[in-house]
Amino acid sequence: MRLWEKHGMTQRADNLQILNFLRKHKTAKSKKVMVNMAERKTNIKNVVFICTGNSCRSAMAEGIFKKLCAEKGYDIKCSSAGTAASSGYGASKYAIEACKEIGVDISRHKSQGIYGVDLKEVDLFCVVSMYHADILMSMGVPQNKIFVMSREKGGITDPFGSDLDFYRACRDEIVSVLTDLLEKL
């Protein structure tokens, strides 16, 4: 049994929640896990963001991640895809507008389905919910290559069909999660 499981957390717990727990309870085992995570992350060169339609959350995450990497001078390739996306469609109007407000241009984004991604070439999949993580694992992606972008257990809520304020809230959550993630890379 893993340390975090002894404290009522499951494998479905948010990655950041587990990492924060391990930091708080620094045992020999947790130090080893954190070292292994750090070693793995230094080798990350290709990240793919996954949501459902690849028109809102993952499109925003891709654009935001590119901006954050450029600001830090990181050379990490990234893209995005959807588990139920049709290829060739643009990002939603409000996703484009919400990102534009923070200096991120996703106006040229084109959607693609997960089946267009060479899964073996990806170092880290950033998914918006455990539902999307489960889909990737059913496709043979190892759990240690999946990061659930979430501050809440349910994941980042899909803003599709919502107003601009909802998209802004979604964008802000993505910025927060990705800023934390990049601090660990």
ROLO-692751 format. One record per residue (C-alpha): residue number from 1; x, z, y; residue in one letter. Coordinates in Angstrom, 1 decimal, always signed. Layout:
REM residues N
+------+--------+--------+--------+------+
: roro :   east :     up :  north : tiro :
+------+--------+--------+--------+------+
:  NUM :      X :      Z :      Y :    A :
...
+------+--------+--------+--------+------+
//
This chain:
REM residues 185
+------+--------+--------+--------+------+
: roro :   east :     up :  north : tiro :
+------+--------+--------+--------+------+
:    1 :   +0.0 :   +0.0 :   +0.0 :    M :
:    2 :   +1.3 :   -1.0 :   +3.4 :    R :
:    3 :   +1.8 :   +1.7 :   +6.1 :    L :
:    4 :   -1.0 :   +0.3 :   +8.3 :    W :
:    5 :   -3.4 :   +0.1 :   +5.4 :    E :
:    6 :   -2.9 :   +3.9 :   +4.8 :    K :
:    7 :   -4.2 :   +4.4 :   +8.3 :    H :
:    8 :   -7.4 :   +2.4 :   +7.8 :    G :
:    9 :   -6.2 :   -1.0 :   +9.0 :    M :
:   10 :   -6.6 :   -4.1 :   +6.9 :    T :
:   11 :   -4.8 :   -7.4 :   +6.6 :    Q :
:   12 :   -7.6 :   -8.8 :   +8.8 :    R :
:   13 :   -6.4 :   -6.5 :  +11.7 :    A :
:   14 :   -5.1 :   -8.2 :  +14.8 :    D :
:   15 :   -1.4 :   -9.0 :  +14.5 :    N :
:   16 :   -0.7 :   -7.2 :  +17.8 :    L :
:   17 :   -2.6 :   -4.2 :  +16.7 :    Q :
:   18 :   -0.5 :   -3.9 :  +13.5 :    I :
:   19 :   +2.7 :   -4.5 :  +15.5 :    L :
:   20 :   +1.8 :   -1.9 :  +18.1 :    N :
:   21 :   +0.9 :   +0.5 :  +15.3 :    F :
:   22 :   +4.3 :   -0.1 :  +13.6 :    L :
:   23 :   +6.1 :   +0.5 :  +16.9 :    R :
:   24 :   +4.3 :   +3.8 :  +17.3 :    K :
:   25 :   +5.0 :   +5.0 :  +13.8 :    H :
:   26 :   +8.7 :   +4.0 :  +13.5 :    K :
:   27 :   +9.6 :   +4.6 :   +9.9 :    T :
:   28 :  +12.3 :   +2.9 :   +7.9 :    A :
:   29 :   +9.7 :   +0.6 :   +6.5 :    K :
:   30 :   +8.2 :   -0.3 :   +9.8 :    S :
:   31 :  +11.6 :   -1.0 :  +11.3 :    K :
:   32 :  +12.3 :   -3.4 :   +8.5 :    K :
:   33 :   +9.0 :   -5.2 :   +9.1 :    V :
:   34 :   +9.8 :   -5.5 :  +12.8 :    M :
:   35 :  +13.3 :   -6.8 :  +12.1 :    V :
:   36 :  +11.8 :   -9.4 :   +9.7 :    N :
:   37 :   +9.3 :  -10.4 :  +12.3 :    M :
:   38 :  +11.9 :  -10.7 :  +15.0 :    A :
:   39 :  +14.2 :  -12.8 :  +12.6 :    E :
:   40 :  +11.3 :  -15.1 :  +11.8 :    R :
:   41 :  +10.3 :  -15.6 :  +15.4 :    K :
:   42 :  +13.7 :  -16.6 :  +16.6 :    T :
:   43 :  +13.3 :  -19.7 :  +14.3 :    N :
:   44 :  +10.0 :  -20.8 :  +15.8 :    I :
:   45 :  +10.3 :  -24.3 :  +17.1 :    K :
:   46 :   +6.8 :  -25.7 :  +16.5 :    N :
:   47 :   +3.5 :  -23.9 :  +17.3 :    V :
:   48 :   +0.0 :  -25.3 :  +16.7 :    V :
:   49 :   -3.1 :  -23.7 :  +18.3 :    F :
:   50 :   -6.2 :  -23.8 :  +16.3 :    I :
:   51 :   -9.9 :  -23.4 :  +17.2 :    C :
:   52 :  -13.1 :  -25.2 :  +16.1 :    T :
:   53 :  -13.5 :  -28.3 :  +18.3 :    G :
:   54 :  -10.1 :  -28.5 :  +20.1 :    N :
:   55 :  -11.8 :  -28.9 :  +23.4 :    S :
:   56 :  -11.8 :  -25.4 :  +24.9 :    C :
:   57 :   -9.8 :  -22.5 :  +23.5 :    R :
:   58 :   -7.0 :  -24.3 :  +21.7 :    S :
:   59 :   -6.7 :  -26.9 :  +24.4 :    A :
:   60 :   -6.3 :  -24.2 :  +27.0 :    M :
:   61 :   -3.9 :  -22.2 :  +24.8 :    A :
:   62 :   -1.7 :  -25.3 :  +24.3 :    E :
:   63 :   -1.5 :  -26.0 :  +28.1 :    G :
:   64 :   -0.9 :  -22.3 :  +29.0 :    I :
:   65 :   +1.7 :  -21.9 :  +26.3 :    F :
:   66 :   +3.6 :  -25.0 :  +27.5 :    K :
:   67 :   +3.6 :  -23.6 :  +31.1 :    K :
:   68 :   +4.8 :  -20.1 :  +29.9 :    L :
:   69 :   +7.5 :  -21.7 :  +27.8 :    C :
:   70 :   +8.7 :  -23.8 :  +30.7 :    A :
:   71 :   +8.8 :  -20.8 :  +33.0 :    E :
:   72 :  +11.0 :  -18.9 :  +30.4 :    K :
:   73 :  +13.1 :  -21.9 :  +29.6 :    G :
:   74 :  +12.0 :  -21.9 :  +25.9 :    Y :
:   75 :  +12.3 :  -25.1 :  +23.9 :    D :
:   76 :   +9.2 :  -24.8 :  +21.7 :    I :
:   77 :   +7.1 :  -27.8 :  +20.7 :    K :
:   78 :   +3.4 :  -27.1 :  +20.7 :    C :
:   79 :   +0.1 :  -28.9 :  +20.1 :    S :
:   80 :   -3.4 :  -28.0 :  +19.2 :    S :
:   81 :   -6.1 :  -29.0 :  +16.7 :    A :
:   82 :   -9.6 :  -28.0 :  +15.6 :    G :
:   83 :  -11.0 :  -27.2 :  +12.2 :    T :
:   84 :  -14.1 :  -29.3 :  +12.9 :    A :
:   85 :  -12.8 :  -31.6 :  +15.7 :    A :
:   86 :  -13.2 :  -35.3 :  +16.1 :    S :
:   87 :  -10.1 :  -37.1 :  +17.4 :    S :
:   88 :   -9.7 :  -38.5 :  +20.8 :    G :
:   89 :  -12.0 :  -36.5 :  +23.0 :    Y :
:   90 :  -10.9 :  -34.7 :  +26.2 :    G :
:   91 :  -11.0 :  -31.0 :  +27.0 :    A :
:   92 :  -14.2 :  -29.7 :  +28.3 :    S :
:   93 :  -14.8 :  -29.9 :  +32.1 :    K :
:   94 :  -14.7 :  -26.1 :  +32.6 :    Y :
:   95 :  -11.6 :  -25.7 :  +30.4 :    A :
:   96 :   -9.9 :  -28.2 :  +32.6 :    I :
:   97 :  -11.1 :  -26.5 :  +35.8 :    E :
:   98 :  -10.2 :  -23.0 :  +34.6 :    A :
:   99 :   -6.7 :  -24.1 :  +33.7 :    C :
:  100 :   -6.2 :  -26.0 :  +36.9 :    K :
:  101 :   -6.8 :  -22.8 :  +38.9 :    E :
:  102 :   -3.7 :  -21.3 :  +37.4 :    I :
:  103 :   -1.6 :  -24.5 :  +37.7 :    G :
:  104 :   -2.1 :  -25.8 :  +34.1 :    V :
:  105 :   -3.1 :  -29.4 :  +33.8 :    D :
:  106 :   -5.0 :  -30.2 :  +30.5 :    I :
:  107 :   -6.8 :  -33.2 :  +31.9 :    S :
:  108 :   -5.0 :  -35.6 :  +29.6 :    R :
:  109 :   -5.7 :  -33.5 :  +26.5 :    H :
:  110 :   -7.1 :  -35.4 :  +23.5 :    K :
:  111 :   -8.6 :  -33.6 :  +20.6 :    S :
:  112 :   -7.5 :  -33.8 :  +17.0 :    Q :
:  113 :   -8.6 :  -32.4 :  +13.7 :    G :
:  114 :   -6.5 :  -30.1 :  +11.6 :    I :
:  115 :   -6.2 :  -32.8 :   +9.0 :    Y :
:  116 :   -4.0 :  -34.7 :  +11.4 :    G :
:  117 :   -1.4 :  -32.0 :  +11.5 :    V :
:  118 :   +1.5 :  -31.9 :   +9.0 :    D :
:  119 :   +1.1 :  -28.2 :   +8.0 :    L :
:  120 :   +4.5 :  -28.0 :   +6.5 :    K :
:  121 :   +6.2 :  -28.8 :   +9.8 :    E :
:  122 :   +4.6 :  -26.0 :  +11.7 :    V :
:  123 :   +6.4 :  -22.7 :  +12.1 :    D :
:  124 :   +3.5 :  -20.7 :  +13.6 :    L :
:  125 :   -0.2 :  -21.3 :  +13.8 :    F :
:  126 :   -2.0 :  -19.4 :  +16.6 :    C :
:  127 :   -5.7 :  -19.2 :  +15.7 :    V :
:  128 :   -8.5 :  -17.8 :  +17.8 :    V :
:  129 :  -10.2 :  -15.8 :  +15.0 :    S :
:  130 :   -9.9 :  -14.6 :  +11.5 :    M :
:  131 :  -12.4 :  -17.3 :  +10.5 :    Y :
:  132 :   -9.8 :  -20.0 :  +11.5 :    H :
:  133 :   -7.0 :  -18.0 :   +9.8 :    A :
:  134 :   -9.1 :  -18.0 :   +6.6 :    D :
:  135 :   -9.5 :  -21.8 :   +6.8 :    I :
:  136 :   -5.8 :  -22.3 :   +7.2 :    L :
:  137 :   -5.1 :  -20.0 :   +4.2 :    M :
:  138 :   -7.6 :  -21.9 :   +2.1 :    S :
:  139 :   -5.5 :  -25.0 :   +2.9 :    M :
:  140 :   -2.3 :  -23.3 :   +1.6 :    G :
:  141 :   -0.8 :  -22.0 :   +4.9 :    V :
:  142 :   +1.0 :  -18.7 :   +4.2 :    P :
:  143 :   -0.5 :  -15.7 :   +6.0 :    Q :
:  144 :   +2.9 :  -14.9 :   +7.6 :    N :
:  145 :   +2.7 :  -18.2 :   +9.5 :    K :
:  146 :   -0.6 :  -17.3 :  +11.1 :    I :
:  147 :   -1.0 :  -15.3 :  +14.4 :    F :
:  148 :   -4.5 :  -14.3 :  +15.4 :    V :
:  149 :   -4.8 :  -14.5 :  +19.2 :    M :
:  150 :   -7.2 :  -11.6 :  +19.8 :    S :
:  151 :   -7.6 :   -8.5 :  +21.9 :    R :
:  152 :  -10.8 :   -7.8 :  +20.0 :    E :
:  153 :  -11.4 :   -7.8 :  +16.3 :    K :
:  154 :  -13.8 :  -10.8 :  +16.5 :    G :
:  155 :  -11.2 :  -13.1 :  +18.2 :    G :
:  156 :  -11.4 :  -15.1 :  +21.4 :    I :
:  157 :  -15.1 :  -16.0 :  +21.9 :    T :
:  158 :  -15.9 :  -19.7 :  +22.1 :    D :
:  159 :  -16.8 :  -20.6 :  +25.7 :    P :
:  160 :  -18.4 :  -23.9 :  +24.7 :    F :
:  161 :  -21.6 :  -24.4 :  +26.6 :    G :
:  162 :  -21.0 :  -21.4 :  +28.9 :    S :
:  163 :  -20.4 :  -21.3 :  +32.6 :    D :
:  164 :  -17.1 :  -21.5 :  +34.5 :    L :
:  165 :  -16.8 :  -17.7 :  +34.7 :    D :
:  166 :  -16.9 :  -17.4 :  +30.9 :    F :
:  167 :  -14.2 :  -20.0 :  +30.7 :    Y :
:  168 :  -12.1 :  -18.1 :  +33.2 :    R :
:  169 :  -12.4 :  -14.9 :  +31.1 :    A :
:  170 :  -11.4 :  -16.8 :  +28.0 :    C :
:  171 :   -8.4 :  -18.3 :  +29.9 :    R :
:  172 :   -7.4 :  -14.9 :  +31.1 :    D :
:  173 :   -7.5 :  -13.4 :  +27.6 :    E :
:  174 :   -5.4 :  -16.4 :  +26.3 :    I :
:  175 :   -2.8 :  -15.9 :  +29.1 :    V :
:  176 :   -2.6 :  -12.2 :  +28.2 :    S :
:  177 :   -2.2 :  -12.7 :  +24.5 :    V :
:  178 :   +0.3 :  -15.5 :  +24.9 :    L :
:  179 :   +2.4 :  -13.6 :  +27.5 :    T :
:  180 :   +2.7 :  -10.8 :  +24.9 :    D :
:  181 :   +3.5 :  -13.2 :  +22.1 :    L :
:  182 :   +6.3 :  -14.8 :  +24.1 :    L :
:  183 :   +7.9 :  -11.5 :  +24.9 :    E :
:  184 :   +8.3 :  -11.1 :  +21.1 :    K :
:  185 :   +9.8 :  -14.5 :  +20.5 :    L :
+------+--------+--------+--------+------+
//
